[in-house]
Amino acid sequence: HPDRAAALTNLADALVIHPHIEESDNTINAPISLYHEALELRQSGKPDRSLAQLKLGFALLYRFQLRKNPADLMEGQDLLNRAKRVCAD
């Protein structure tokens, strides 16, 4: 479906609020998974790809705060840096 990436992002946006309410680090996994899938569907050079990178990056950094997994920190920072480079161009 052509709007699948947008639908996944919207669902992830709604779910990403849940961990803040529940105070549970397990509930952040669902939106991260959806953001990953949405990002894969957004091709390089598309204007909304950098927004998807930002949202996934912030979600990963939030999970890093909860779990202290360095992989989340590294991936989150990488995504934010990629999005920043696109916006700077």
Sequence and secondary structure as in RCSB ss.txt:
>XXXX:A:sequence
HPDRAAALTNLADALVIHPHIEESDNTINAPISLYHEALELRQSGKPDRSLAQLKLGFALLYRFQLRKNPADLME
GQDLLNRAKRVCAD
>XXXX:A:secstr
 TTHHHHHHHHHHHHHTHHHHHT SGGGHHHHHHHHHHHHHS TT TTHHHHHHHHHHHHHHHHHHH  HHHHHH
HHHHHHHHHHHHH 
